[in-house]
Amino acid sequence: MSNILYLVHRLPYPPNKGDKVRSYHLLRHLQKSHRVFLGTFIDDPEDEVYLSVLQAICPDLHVERIDARSAKIRSLSGLVTGDALTLAYYRNAGMQRWVAQTMAEHSLQVSVVFSSAMAQYAQPLLPQVPMLVDFVDVDSAKWTQYAPAHRWPLSMLYRLEGRRLLAYERAMVAVARRSYFVTPHETALFLSQAPECLGRVQSMGNGVDTDFFKPDPERLNPFQAGEQAIVFTGAMDYWPNIDGVSWFVADMLPRLRARWPLARFYIVGRSPSSQVRALACEHVVVTGTVPDVRPYLQYASAVVAPLRVARGIQNKILEAMSMQQPVVAVSSCADAVGAAAGQGLLRADTPEEFVEALQPLLESPYNASALGRQARRYVEQDCSWQAHLSGIDSCLSSQSATNQRKVSAHV
């Protein structure tokens, strides 16, 4: 058993949004064979109530709070220092002290960093404590992708952040023992911008908890009788999700309602922005936080993922497929998951293609049910967390063996 320092930019509990799902399951995976010292941040006051639960899961826990408004102001110091704004946003003296104290009091064998922003705390421990970095997505590309959709000065800031964060990502990969991205596409994208990092990065995919996300006939149907509910799930203060549902309401929903008057779009997710709340009307329901997304997925007539700006594997797609629902998604999201149309994942990149893909699902519950069974079968066979996260084990075990040899030699 090794002592592992695990650094996560957002409290990995509850696993109710994309990054938290992955960071939580990575925590549980690491704990199977190692003692984990977890350092993380709370950036949402609603997460405070879960601290005792996470403390029970991981007793060696340290948490710092981030106030979003003051952190954004503090991040602007990067414009003067030349740092990426993301690094300044997450810079915290309390976290620095805890990492140093943990290193002094315990023999750490390796650090595992979740998201590039947290590498700034593990880098000072090099080379004594080797570092593994789970970037998940190429965040620098995400900022660059945001730029054209925003006006100046945000467009300028996003492009600058993309360039500076890419430089930091390249530097961290160069000093890390191994770095990971969530899909082969993300890995290839990073290497296209950092060819010198070839051989230092690999893919490590997402999974889904098929025991949790499965149909249950005892669940109550949250929809009105007779309506055809088209469902989107996700954190609704996240700009790619905001853009996606806005696009669907503006360009797809009117076409769908012209053919299926009972169609109703449900936007299911926490913290809806003002832009999302403004979409609410007779034919669009904005639920806000719900205690459980599974009833909405289980009883939906169709599930969609119209994400024009998105990186990596979308957990929302895997969860819907695990709930025995076919999903209509843009090609980039569908390609990341890897399933074909016959396996319950339908591709659509234009409003016309979305309407065409949704047609057999809305017209025939039998067709939808048959595709849903194929979707469930696919994730059961190909999307377990254990299968994907085991990719990190070889680096952890090799480091443990190296440390053991050093101890034996010293003795």
Buried (B, 14 or more C-beta within 10 A) or exposed (E): EBBBBBBBBBBBBBBBBBBBBBBBBBBBBBBEEBBBBBBBBBBBEEBEEBBEEBBEBBEBBBBBEBEEEEBEEBBEBBBEEEBBBBBBBBBBEEBBEBBEEBBEEEEBBBBBBBBBBBBBBBBEBBEEBBBBBBBBBBBBBBBBBBBEBBEEEEBEBBBBBBEBBBBBBBBBBEBBBBBBBBBBBBBEBBBEBBEEBEEBBBBBBBBBBBEEBBBEEEBEEBBEEEBBBBBBBBBBBBBBBBBBBBBBBEBBBEBBBEEBEEBBBBBBBBBBBEBBEEBBEEBBBBBEBBEEBBBBBBBBBBBBBBBBBBBBBBBBBBBBBBBBBBBBBBEBBBBBBBBEBEBBBBBBBEBEBBBEBBBBBBEEEEBBEBBBEBBBBBBBEBBBBEEBBEBBEEBBEBBBEEBEEEEEEEE
